[in-house]
Amino acid sequence: MVLQGKLEIEIEIKAPAAKFYNILRKQNHHIPNISDSIHAIDLHEGDWETPGSVKQWTYTLGKSVQGGS
């Protein structure tokens, strides 16, 4: 099963724009270190920089509710 679509998320970080752009462009694997919603980004095919590479993003949508007594 393949899911396709767009996902928008707002993340507040304190970093210079050039450093953030470099993370988005070449170092996606560091994004889970700056986000609570994104848990992992795994590379399945290609490399981190080449268009058309296959990456799997593991993230949480919404908030989980934990029951308790």
Helices and strands as residue ranges (DSSP letters): H 17-26, G 28-33, E 38-45, E 54-59
